[in-house]
């Protein structure tokens, strides 16, 4: 029920009540009961977790479509399910977003436009996403993927996309806030930690960064 930002005004809401409740649950029911492994979440490198998964040492993780390709190469059979939550499975997934930017420097606007037109042609989009098990970024390429059985494993990701919740990538402050979260959010689930205090500190810094935009 929580998120990085407030659903009404879009301001940062890292220490929202729903987030605090969630982290208290994570701390007690998952980390506290040893279900997250021997390495504290705040110290676990994601690449190491992925590597452990494809070698059969990790039973469940929050991954991405490319993991299917890596697991297949390693001979690991896998299935996909919604993330667990306090009262049941999660209602939405977390989506990711990347920017592709072309700067309109004097004399290069036409070239930039041609490059982007080429990049987003259906054939080129499908060649790229097919190589890395990614999702298309255009409606027409998405329709092509749905119709092609070669990409049937990715259909469930496409189905989840309309309701996916994205991090606030449109905020100028997000890069710094994101870095702060990555470095410190794991502390909120450490034994003896007070999640509300960790989230409040991150939230205050996020609001300060937002006000400085």
N, C-alpha and C positions, 0 to 999 in steps of 0.2 A: 503493500500500500504506500510505500514511501518512494523516494527518488532523490536525484541530485537537486532538483528545483521544485518550486511551488507550482502546482498545477494552475493556479489562478493568475498570478502576476509574473511568473517565470523567474523570480529571484531565487538565489541559492537557498536550499532548505536542507542542508546536510544533517543538521541535528533535529530534524522533525521527529515528533513522537513516534511515528511508525518506524523510522529508521533506528531509533534507540531501542525500541522493542525488538526489532529484528536482530540487532547485534547482541542484545542480551540473550536471545534465544540461541544464536550461533555460538556464543561463548559457552553457554551452559550445556546445550544439547548435542552440539557437534564437536567443537574443540574440546570441551571439558570431558567428554566421554571417549576421547581418543579416536573419533571417526575421521579426523582429517590427517592422520598419519603422524609420524614421529617428528617432522620438521614443523616448527611453529608457523602458522599462516603468514605472519609478517616477515618471515625470513625465507619462505619458499619461493624459488625462482620459477616462473611459469614454464620456461623452456625445459627445466629439469622435470617438472611435473608431466609435461607432454611426453618427454623421453621415457619416463618411468611407465607411463600408460602404454606406450607402444612396445614396451618390453615385458608387459604383463605384470608389473609390480604395483600398479594402481588400478583399483576396480572401477572408479567413477570420477569424472572430472567435468568441469564446465569448459567445453572446448569450442571448436569452430569447424565449419565444413571441411577445411583442408585436413583435419585430423582423420577423416575417413580414409583419405588417400594414404596417409602415413601408416595407419593401422592395417590397412589391406596389404601394404608392402611387407609389414612385419608378421603377417599371418594371424592378426588379432581379430576375432569376431566381435562386433560391437552392435549396440542398439542405442536408440536415442529416446530420452524421456524428458518431460518438463522438470525444471529444478524443483526440489522439495521446498516447502514453506511451512510456516507455523501451523496452519490449519489445513494444509493439503498442497497440491501442486500449484506452481505459480501460474498466473493468468496471462502473463505476457513475458516475452523474452527481451533480453537486452540486445539492441542492434548497435552496429558500429558504423561510422561514417568517415570518409576520407575526402579531402579536397583535391580537385584538379584545377589548377589556376593558370590562366594565360594573361600576362600583363600587356596592356595595350600601349606598349612603347611606340614612339613616333615611327611610322613606316612599317610596323610589323603586325598591325591589326588584321590585315587580310591573311597573312601567313598563319597567325594564331588560329584564326577561324577555320582555315583549311585543315590544320592539324587536328583540331577538335572534331571537325566533321569526319575526318578519317578515323579517329580514335573511337567514335561512337557509332560507326557503321555496324549493323547487326553482325556481319561476318567477323569483323575484327573483335567486337565485344565477345562473341561466342568462342572464338579461338582463345582469347585471353582467359575467360572464366573457366573454360574447359580444361585448360592446362593446370589451373591452380584450385579447382573446385570452389569457385567463388560464385556470387550471385550477380546477375546482370544489373546494370544501373539504368536501363531504359525499358519502357513498357513493351516495345516491339521485341526486344531480345528476350524479355521475360516470357512473352507468349511463345517464342520459339523454343525456349528451354522446356516449358510445360509440355509442349507437343512432341518433344524428342525423348524417347525412352532411354537414350544414352545417358541422360541427366536425371533419371527418375529419382535417384537418391537425394537430389537437391530440392525436389518439389516441396517437401515438408518445410524446408527453410523459407521458400518463397511464400508458402501459405502463412507462415508466422510473421512475415515482414510487415503487413499492414498494421498489425497491432504492436509491433516491436517498439520499445521505449529507447530513445536515443539519448546519449549524454549531450549536454548543451554546447555542442561544437561551434555554434554561431556566436558565442560570447568571446570577446577578445581575451578575457581573463581566464578562459577555460584551460589553456595550456599550462599555466602556473598552478591553477587549482587542481587539475588532474595529476600533476606531478606530486603535489602535496599529499593528495589522497593515496596515491600509489606507495609513497614512502611511509605513511603513518596510519592508514586505515587498519592494518593488521594488528596494531597495538590495542585496538578496541576489543579484541577477542582473547587477549592474553589472560591467563589465570590471574585473578586479583585485580585486573584493570576495571575501571568504571567507564563503560561504553559512552555514557552521556557526556562525560568530561572530554574524552578524545574527540567525539563528534562535534561538540560545542567549540573546541579550539579550532578544528578544521573549518567549521562553519563561519566563525568570526573572521578568519583569514580570508575565506572565500568572499564574504560580503565586503571586506575592505578592498580586495582586489577588484570586485565588481564596481564599487563606488569610484574607483580610480580610472575606470575605462573612459 
